[in-house]
Amino acid sequence: MCPRVQTDEYHKMAEVEDAMWYYRALHRHVIGHLAAGAPDSFRVLDAGCGTGGLLRRILREHPGWRATGLDFSPVACQLARARTAAEIVEGSVLALPFANAAFEAIASCDVLCQVDAPERALREFHRCLAPGGRLVLTMPAYAWMYSYHDKQVGNLRRYDRGEVLRMLHDAGFGEARGTYWNTLPFPLAVLRRKMLPPPETGSDVFVFPRPVEAVFTAMMAAEHAWLARGGRLPFGNSVLTVARK
């Protein structure tokens, strides 16, 4: 089974992902890891590109990269094509429609949590990466944090760091390093998702008032500075992993 995200969630994502603190922090982390040591000419795939927010930022910050997006949803692909100049391909992460060693890097953000065979998708990523290629993978953290938000955005489950590293090893990746992130807001996420009634918006995909966005943005800047220096975070609402073929 491939990702089944509610159609209205794609439209919400397209409206907020350039402005919402979470997406801006996510894209900053992912692009930072993709760019480390990367040449000016670089083939990169966003596997499960959604509405194209990461691709927009990639092409804005690294116009020399050859970026491709793939998504299973026709709605997501349509929105991504309207929002970015990157090549957008409709297809599944479980059977990537690309040749072996087609990319120097692959990013996949909160996508493998939405398929029933994530190990198969990781083997496909491994196949499509060139030797020495890099995979940047994010997943929602902790099975016990599963909530209304996961149901609305199509997540089947959540993972801890050790599970993700084991899956990468089993898929053939050699070097892999993982950390939690989204750590400073984590207590608020536990309160919102486990102790309070679900919001009327269905999911937590929305832009907060400007002062609240500023506070979350400052939290994410502090986390990014720590992680950029090689630090790790012991817990958080998300898992960030970088692996090499």
N, C-alpha and C positions, 0 to 999 in steps of 0.2 A: 504494500500500500504506500502511496506517495502522499505528500502533504495535502491536507484538506483544511485550508484556512477559510474562515467566513469571508465572503466577498466584500462585505462592508469594512472588514479589517484592512483590506488592501487599500481601499479609498482613504481610510483614516491614516494609514501609514504614509501614503503619498502626500497628504496634507501636512503632516507634522514632522517627518523624519529629518528635514533640514533645520528644524528649530528646537525639537525636543532634546533635553539634556542627555537622555539615554542614548539616542541614536548618534548624536554628535560625539559622545565619549566612545561609543562602540567603534565608530568609523575611525576615530583618531587612533585607538589602540591597534586596530587591524592594519591600517595603512602604515603605521609606524613599523610594525613587524614585517610587512611586505617590503617596505622600502630599505630595510637594513641590508646594506651591501648590494642592492639591486642596481643593475646597469640602467642607462637611460632608455634603452629599448628592451622591453620586458613583456612577455606574454602572460597575462593573468586572467583567471576565470573566477567570477563570483558565482559559486554554485548554490543556487537558491537565492537569486538576486532580488526577489520581491519587486518592489516598485522602482528600484534603481538608485536609491539614495547613496549607497556606497560607491557605485560606479560613477555617479555625478562628481563625487568628491575626488575619486581617483583621477579622473580626467582633468579636473580643475587643478589639482596639485602636481600631477605627473602626466602632462599632455603627451609625452613620448611613449607612454606605455600602450600596449595593444590589449585593450580590455574587452572581455566578452562576458555577458551575463546569461545565465540559464535559469529558467524557472518552469515548474510543472503547470502553473496556472495560466491560462490564456488571458485572464484579467490582469494579472501581475505583469505579464509580458507586454500587453498593450499599454499599460501605464508606464512601464520602464522605457519603452520605445519613444513615448511622447516626452519623456523627461531627460533622456540622455542620448548622446550620439554613439554610445557603445553598441556593438553587435549584440542583439538579444536573440537567444535561441530557446524555443519551447521544448522542454524535455525533462527527463527524470534524473536525479542524482544516482538512482539505482542502475542506470544504463546510460552513461554519458555518451552523447552522439559525437565523440571526438576521437581522433587517432591516438595511439600510444604516444606518450612523451610530447603532447601538444602544447603544454604550458610550463613556464618556469615557476609559476606559483598558482595556488588555488586558495581562495578564501571561502568559507562557508559559515554563515552567522545564524545560529539558532535554527538550523534546518534539519540536521540529523535526528533531533529530538522529535521530529514530526513524521518519521518513516519507521516502519516496523522491522526493517533490516538495515540498521545503521552500519553494521560490519560490511555489508555488501557495498554500500556507498563509499566507505573508506577504501575498499579494494579498488573501486573505480577511480577514486582520486589518485591512488598510488599508480595505477596504470597510466593515467593521463598526465602525470608529472614527468618532466625530464629528469634524468639522473642529477641528484643534488637539489632538486626542486623542493619548494617549501609549501607546506600547508598551514594556514592559519585558521583555527577552528574555535568557535564559541558555542557553548551549550548553557542552558539554564541549570542552576545548581540545586541539588538535594531533592530526593524523591518526596521527602516529607513536606516540601514547600509547594507541592502540586495544588493548584487552586482554580478558581473560576477563570483567572487570566489565561492559564494554560489551555483550558478547554476552549476558550474563545479564539485563541490564536492558532489552535491546531496541534499543540504539543501533546504527544502521547506519554512522555515521561521526562524526568529530569535526572541529572547525573552528578556524581561527585568526581573530583579530580582523578582519583585512582582508577575509576571505571574508564574514563576517557583515555588515559594513558595506556591501559591494558588493551583497549580496542585498537589503538594506533599500533601498538606492538604486534598484535595478532594480524593486522592488515599488511604488515611488512615494513612499516616505518622504523628506521633505526633510531636516530636521535629525536627525542621528544621532550619538551619542557612545558609544564603547565602551572598555572596559578589561578586562584580565585580572583575576582575583581568585583566591582559594584559592592564594596565592603562597607564603606561608611554609611550608605543609606540602608544597609541590610536590616537593622532593627525596625526601621519604618516599614520596610516591605513585609516583614513578619507580622507586624501589627495590622497593616492594611489587608493582607491576603488571608491571614489565619484567624484573626480575632474580630474583624469588623464585617458588616454585611457587604456583599458585592456591590460595586457601584452601578449606577444606571447606565453608564457608558458601555458596559459589557466587559471591557478589558481595561488595562492601565495605559493604553496607548492614547495619550492626549497631552497637550502642552499646558503646563501649570501657569498660574500668574507669574509675571516677570520676576518679582522678588524671590519666589520659590525656585524658579528655574535658575536664577543666579546662585542660590545656595547650593543646589545640586551640582551645578557646573563647577563651582569652587571645590566641592568634594571630589569630583572626578579629576580636576586638575591636580589635586594633591596625590591622588592614587596614580595618575599617569606619571607624575614626576618620580615617584618611588619605583614603579615598575620599569620606567625607562632607564633607571640606574642599575637594573638587574635584580631588584628586590622582588619578593613574592608576598602575597597576602594570604593569611591562613584560613580565611572563610570569606563568603560573599554570596551574592545572588546569582553569579555567573561564573563559568569556568572558561578560561582563555588558554589555549594550547597551541604551541608552534612545533611542527614536526618536519623532518627532512626525509626525502626518499634516499 
